[in-house]
Amino acid sequence: MKRFIPAICLLFSISLGAQLKVGERPSQIHPNSVLELESSDKALVLPRLTTAQMNAISPLTGAVVYNRDEEALYYFVADSWYRVSGAASRDLRFINNNDGTFTIVYGDGSTFQSQDLTGPAGPAGEKGEPGDPATDDQQITDFSLDGNILTLTLENGGTQTVDLSGYVSTDNQDLTGAT
């Protein structure tokens, strides 16, 4: 019994870890890998199952198989198989439904429709073609402040208004502009 207790203590104090490398340079394995495959002329072959075989097993989440019937790679999450690759998965079409949603049409004919992605409307902008920024070199000849509206009078006689409502009740504002 005296020999048994130190052996038990020693057993529980040892930290166990396992790593496996298959292929070239098996003694050189990355410290963060559990399984490492290395080869310059061979491939990893996953389990090759038919659709019936694939649906008959009870895999763990994360299982990966090659479906021979569909010639596609599948992975398993929770209670469903999800297609990763294959000829049909490469053919995608995106359709703008013009109502804030879009539809993805997969190569096999199945579809996915997004939820409404329309956000709140931003402030209305000027009508017409956008101008080239920073090319109007007019001087400001006058300005006035009426409530929260700053009106700038330009040298060509035109005016530009700036709504300062967003800065009401804020302190320590530094306003800068191009010279």
C-alpha positions in Angstrom: 0.0 0.0 0.0 2.9 2.4 0.8 4.2 2.0 -2.8 0.7 2.4 -4.3 0.0 5.9 -2.9 3.2 7.6 -4.4 2.4 5.9 -7.7 -1.1 7.4 -7.7 0.2 10.9 -6.8 2.8 10.7 -9.5 0.2 9.6 -12.0 -2.1 12.5 -11.2 0.7 15.1 -11.3 1.8 14.2 -14.9 0.3 16.4 -17.6 -0.6 14.3 -20.6 -0.7 15.5 -24.2 -0.8 13.7 -27.5 0.2 14.8 -30.9 0.4 12.9 -34.1 2.2 13.8 -37.4 1.9 11.6 -40.5 4.1 12.0 -43.5 7.4 13.8 -44.1 9.5 14.9 -41.1 7.3 13.2 -38.5 9.5 14.5 -35.7 8.8 18.1 -36.6 5.2 18.8 -35.5 3.8 22.3 -34.8 3.2 22.6 -31.0 -0.3 23.9 -31.6 -1.5 21.0 -33.7 -3.1 17.7 -32.6 -2.9 16.1 -36.0 -0.6 17.3 -38.8 -0.4 15.8 -42.2 2.5 16.7 -44.5 3.2 15.5 -48.0 4.3 16.9 -51.3 2.7 14.2 -53.4 -0.2 12.7 -51.4 -3.7 14.0 -50.4 -6.0 13.6 -47.4 -9.0 11.5 -48.3 -12.1 11.9 -46.2 -14.7 9.2 -45.7 -16.6 8.8 -49.0 -20.3 8.0 -48.3 -23.5 7.9 -50.4 -26.3 10.2 -49.3 -28.1 7.3 -47.7 -25.0 6.3 -45.7 -24.3 9.9 -44.7 -27.9 10.3 -43.4 -27.8 7.0 -41.6 -24.9 7.9 -39.3 -25.0 9.9 -36.0 -22.0 12.1 -36.3 -20.5 14.6 -33.9 -20.7 18.3 -34.7 -17.8 19.1 -36.9 -17.8 15.8 -38.8 -16.7 16.1 -42.5 -17.5 13.7 -45.3 -17.4 13.5 -49.1 -20.8 12.6 -50.6 -20.2 10.4 -53.6 -23.7 10.8 -54.9 -23.5 14.6 -55.1 -19.7 14.8 -55.5 -19.6 17.4 -52.7 -18.0 18.0 -49.3 -20.4 18.2 -46.3 -19.9 19.1 -42.7 -22.3 18.4 -39.8 -23.5 20.9 -37.2 -26.1 20.1 -34.4 -28.6 18.0 -36.4 -27.9 18.9 -40.0 -25.5 18.3 -42.9 -24.3 21.4 -44.7 -22.8 21.4 -48.2 -19.4 23.0 -48.5 -18.4 22.4 -52.1 -19.4 20.8 -55.3 -20.3 22.0 -58.8 -23.7 23.3 -57.8 -22.4 25.3 -54.9 -20.2 27.3 -57.2 -23.1 28.7 -59.2 -24.6 31.6 -57.1 -26.8 34.4 -58.2 -27.6 37.4 -56.0 -30.9 39.2 -56.7 -31.8 42.6 -55.3 -35.5 42.4 -54.4 -35.8 46.3 -54.3 -37.5 46.1 -50.9 -34.4 46.1 -48.7 -33.9 42.3 -49.1 -31.8 40.2 -51.4 -32.2 36.6 -52.5 -29.3 34.1 -53.2 -30.1 31.5 -55.7 -27.9 28.4 -55.5 -26.8 26.3 -58.4 -29.1 23.5 -57.2 -32.2 25.8 -57.4 -32.5 26.3 -53.6 -32.7 29.9 -52.4 -32.0 32.1 -49.3 -33.8 35.4 -48.7 -32.3 37.9 -46.3 -34.2 39.9 -43.8 -35.0 43.5 -44.5 -31.6 45.3 -44.4 -33.0 48.8 -44.8 -31.7 51.1 -42.2 -33.0 54.5 -41.1 -32.9 57.1 -43.9 -30.1 59.6 -43.8 -30.5 63.4 -44.4 -31.7 64.4 -47.8 -28.9 65.6 -50.1 -28.7 68.1 -52.9 -30.2 67.1 -56.2 -28.0 66.8 -59.3 -24.6 65.6 -60.1 -22.0 65.5 -57.3 -19.3 68.1 -57.6 -15.6 67.7 -57.4 -14.7 68.2 -53.7 -12.4 71.0 -52.7 -12.5 72.8 -56.0 -14.7 75.8 -55.2 -12.3 78.5 -54.1 -14.9 81.2 -53.4 -14.4 83.6 -50.5 -17.0 84.0 -47.8 -18.1 87.6 -47.9 -20.6 87.5 -45.0 -22.3 85.2 -42.6 -25.3 85.2 -40.3 -26.6 82.9 -37.6 -30.4 82.6 -37.2 -31.2 80.1 -34.5 -29.3 76.9 -35.4 -28.9 77.9 -39.1 -25.6 79.4 -40.2 -25.9 81.2 -43.6 -22.7 81.9 -45.5 -22.7 84.5 -48.3 -20.3 83.7 -51.1 -18.4 86.1 -53.4 -20.4 85.0 -56.4 -23.6 86.2 -54.6 -24.8 82.6 -53.8 -25.4 81.4 -50.3 -24.7 78.2 -48.4 -26.6 77.2 -45.3 -25.3 74.9 -42.6 -27.6 73.3 -40.0 -25.9 73.4 -36.6 -28.7 71.6 -34.7 -26.5 68.5 -34.2 -24.1 70.6 -32.1 -26.7 72.2 -29.8 -26.0 71.5 -26.1 -22.5 70.2 -26.8 -19.4 71.8 -25.3 -15.9 72.4 -26.4 -16.4 72.2 -30.2 -13.4 72.9 -32.4 -14.5 74.0 -35.8 -11.9 74.0 -38.5 -12.0 74.5 -42.2 -9.7 74.5 -45.3 -7.9 77.7 -46.0 
